[in-house]
Every structure is written in structure tokens, then in C-alpha cells.
Amino acid sequence: MKRNTFLLLITFALLAILWVVYSRIIVFPLQDFLEYWASGRLNIIGGNPYDPNQMMTLEQSVGWNIDNALMMLNPPWVLPYAMFFGIFSYQISRFLGFLIQIAMVCTSSILLWEIYSEKKHNEWIAWLVVLTFGPILQSLKSGQVTILVLMGTVGFLYFIVKKSDFWAGVFASLVLFKPQLLYLFILAIIFWSISRRRYNVIIGLLIALIICLGISWLFNPQIFSQYVYFLKYYSLQNWMTSAFGTYLRYVIAPERFYVQFIPSIIGLIWFIFFWMKHQKSFDWITDLPKIILVSIAATPYAWTHDAAVCVISVIQIVVLFNFKQWTFKKILIFTTYWGINLFFLFFRISQIWFWWYPSFLLLWYLLSYHHLSSNKPEINNPEVTQVVNYG
């Protein structure tokens, strides 16, 4: 009991120190978290979180000095998350949001290591990989909900392995906070649930969405019409993001918005053929990282921090990596990843020029997995085999 009390006191002391530092130094710039806080606060008081004028007034009250309001483009089921932070002042909510997202990242790293590694120790490797992954750090800095998308993906994988289908679906609903990112993952959930007759996954996902929408509606009965009006008059085609589709449109025909969706259509075609070939042998642990990478590489709309969910693929490769035996190919895998990751972290250019980054991660993953998995010794332990190939 004394030890637990001591650890609790140490935790509170560290939090107090962090709060003092944060309150005296501008640690976080006014970036994406501001839009969630402002939209959540507006929805609580019955305002319109999709109205640029109302958002601008609230954002300016905490120091936003740019001519255009920072708008939340996410659908209404994200608002309960935003409303939680809207209860507090911006300064408190930003600090609290950072702590919560750090906890999510650390939890995700531990769960991923438990899922992909046959060993129950050396979790520090997963912490090191996740907390040094460029898009993860960028998401934490800006306060992006991409961290929740990551948590939802990892939570889904964890509960699917545990055969808790309902809770797997509940966590999968977090992926829909940014539905355009992992559209192939959502499609895979639907196909897999129907083919395996494990409908509780879809039920859990739908119930979670309905609850979130219900909470948003209770505070603001006009929220659905406000969101539809926002999508109609707020032109998304003016945004030049770091997605490959956006860059393709920029090069081929900037005025033709549909060009941006060509990679998404190619990704959809790939998934249909992939599912037809691997339907019977489909395994979430093995196949999910590939689906995530293809989906992110083919999405029509994304920023560089959205690649944070790709860390699942990196963890899978790290688990396959034998650090005791180095070959030329392993050195190439190791140095290429760290070189690009450091380049991503420290080379400051406009995000649009990182359109190649998800495609690089996909190519790096495919080559690394092919080499490392082909050299991995077979598992003869039937208990371990049962865990890995759970069906």
C-alpha cells in the first residue's frame, strides 16, 4: 500500500510540474486541437459547430489571429469527443487532451507488442518505435483525432483476437472519425463479418455511432442539417493536402476534383481482388497492416499526421526483425526506415510535398515483410500457432 501511495504521489507531482511548465511556456501552437475544442464548446451551448463565423469568434477569443476560421471537417459523431474538451477552458483542455492522447499512444504500443510479438517482455521496443514515429509525434503536437483512429484500429484488433466481437466493433467506430482514411479497413470489416457470420462486430460499430450521434443531437437538434449545409457550401476541393490523389490532380488537372479519387478507385479494385483471393485464409493480424497502408496511400484526402495509423505496420516489421543477425538487406531495411523517418521529422517543407510518404511506407513494408517473413523459422509450438493463426 505504501508503494502504491508513493507512486500515486509521484504521478501527481509530475502532472503538477507539467502543468506549471505548460502554463508558463507556449508548448503547443494553436493548431488542429483548437477546431475540436471550439466545435465542441459551440455544440454544448446549442451553437453551430459548422458555422465559420461562430467558430471564428470563439477561436479568436483564445488567440487565433488568422483571417479564416479553423474548421472541423469531421462528421457529427466526433462531437461528443470534442464536447468533452469544450467543457473546460482551452488551456486546460489542451493540456488534458495531450495527456489522454499520450495514454492512448502508450496503450496502443503495448497492445500491438502483445498482439504481434510471441514474447511477453521487451515492450520498451514498441514504445521506442511508436514514440519516435514521425506522424505520431506530429499528431500529438497538433492534437489531431488521428490518435483516436489509431486507438480504434488497435482496439479492434485486440478484441478480435480475444473474440469479443461487440467491443471490436465499438472500437472500430473510432476509425469513422476520419472515414476517408481507412475506407478499405471498414470495407474489410463488413466483408469479413458477413462471410464469418460474426455480425456482433457490425452491431457494436453501429450502436457506438448511434450513441455518439444521439449525444450530439441532444445538445443541438439542428446538427444534421448544419453539417449537410456545411458540406454543400464549404468547398473541400480547394484544399491541397498531402494525399497522392491530391498531388495527381494538381499535376494532371487542378480544376477537376474527380481526379483526386482515381487512387481510391484503384485501391478499391485491389481490395476486391485481394479479398477474392484470400477470403478463406484472411487473418486480421497478418493482413490488416497491408490494408491500412494501401488505404492510406490511396485516400483522396489526408495530411501527413494521418499516416500515424501506419505504425501498426512498422511494429509488425520490428517484431519480425532479428537484431542479433545482421545482413545487407536488414541493414538496408533499418537505415532506410530511420533515414526517411528522420527526414520526415526534421525537414520542414509544405505538407503537399510529402504525398509520396504513405506510398514509400507501403513499398518499404512489402519488401521488408517479404524478406523477413521468408527468413523467419517456422513455429512448432502448437499453442503459439493457435494464438497467431486464430482464424
Helices and strands as residue ranges (DSSP letters): H 2-24, H 32-44, H 52-60, G 76-78, H 79-86, H 90-116, H 123-131, H 134-142, H 146-161, H 165-172, G 173-177, H 183-196, H 200-219, H 223-233, G 236-238, H 244-252, G 257-261, H 262-278, H 284-298, G 304-310, H 311-320, H 328-346, G 351-354, H 357-374, H 382-388
